[in-house]
Amino acid sequence: MLFRKALLPILLVVVLALFSLLPEKIVANIYSSVGRLLFSFDVWHKSYTQLVSNGGHLFGYMVLVLLFCAVWRIRSWQSGLIAMLVASIFEIAQLFIPSRQASFQDLGFDALGVGFALLIVLLMRTKNGSSRSDV
């Protein structure tokens, strides 16, 4: 059980890699399908795909940091640093994929997700009275 639990952060990194490195058209179709399921729009507009994409960046990297902290017991600031390193590597890799383009906007939403995760960790530790100074 512990081994399977330890694989959760790795599995999420693989999912993030797939979304980052697959051709843009495939990813847009996935976002469109997910968005239609979640929001039940009759007409799907390109701006909705961007909304789902930005939300995916924010949510994905927020969950990644929380998994690093909870599963691997990595200090929260180190978890945030590792998550931003992963995000940066994926954005740089997109420079070499013809159908993709690197984006500072994507890195910004990744950083927001990391920031929200660090805030959640801080609030949880404050609420629980933890005296750990690794936030």
N, C-alpha and C positions, 0 to 999 in steps of 0.2 A: 504493500500500500504506500509506504513512504517513498519508494522508488518511483512509482507512478505519479505521486504528488510532486516530486522533484522535477519531473519532466514538463509540468505545466508551463513554466516560463519559456522553456525551449520550444514547446509546441506553439506558443503565441508568437515567438520570434519568427518561426517558420511561416506562420499565417501572414504576419506583417511583411515578410520577405516576398511571399507570393503576390500579395496585393501591390507591393512596390515594384516588382520586376516583371509581372505579366504585361502583355501588350495593352495599351490604353483602352482599346475598343472592348476587350474582354472585361476589364475592370469596370468600365462604364456600364456594361450590360449587367454585371453583378450588382453594382450600386443601384441601378434602375430597378432591378427585380426586388432587391431588399427594400428599397424605398417604397415601392408599390405595395409590398406585403405589410410594411409597418404603418404607412400613412394612408393607404387606400385612395390615392389620387386618381381621378378619372383620366386626366391628361398629364403625362410626365414631361416636365420641362427640364432643360439642361441645368438650370440653376438649382433644381432639386438634387441632381446628381452631385453638384458641388457641395451642397449642404450635407448630404450623406457622407461624402468624402472627407470633409473637414471634421465632421463628427466622429468618423472612423479613426482619423489621426488622433484626435483628442482622447477618445475613449480607449483606443488600443494602447497608447503609451501610458495612460493613467493606470490601466489594469496591469501593464507590464511592470511598472514600478512597484505597485502594491504586491504583485506576486514575488518579485525579487525580495521585498522586505519580509513578507509573511512566510514564504516557502523556503527560500535560501538563507534567510536571516542576515541579509546584507544590510549594512547601515543605510538609512534612507538617502543621505546625500550621495553615497556611492551608487545606489540603485538609480537615482536620477541621472547621474553622470554616465552610467552604462547605457541607460535607455537613450540618452541624447547621442551617444556614440553610435549606437545601432541605427538611430534615425538618420544621422549624418552619413553613415556608410551607405544606407539604402538610397538616399538622395544623390550621393556622388555616383553610385552605380547607375542611376537613371540617366546620367550624362552619356553613357555608352550604349544605351538601348534606343534604337531609332524611333520607336513609337512612343517613347516616354520623354518627359522633361523634368529636370530637377527644379524644385521650387522652394524659395525661402518662406513662402506662405505655409507650405506643408510643414516645414521645420518649426514655424511659429505655432501651429496647432499642436505639434508634437510637444513643444516646450510648455504650452498651456496644460496639456494632459499631465506632463511630469510635475508641473507646479501644483496642480489640483491634488495629485497623489501625495505630494510632500505635505501639503496643507492637511489632508485627511490624516496622514500618519501623525503629524504634530498635534492635531486636535484629539486624536484617539489616545495618544500618550499623555496629553495634558489631562484629559478626562479620567484616565486610569491612574493618574498620580505617578506615572513613571518618571524616574529621575535620570533616565538615559539622556546624554547630551549629544547624541549622534544625529539629531534631526537636521 
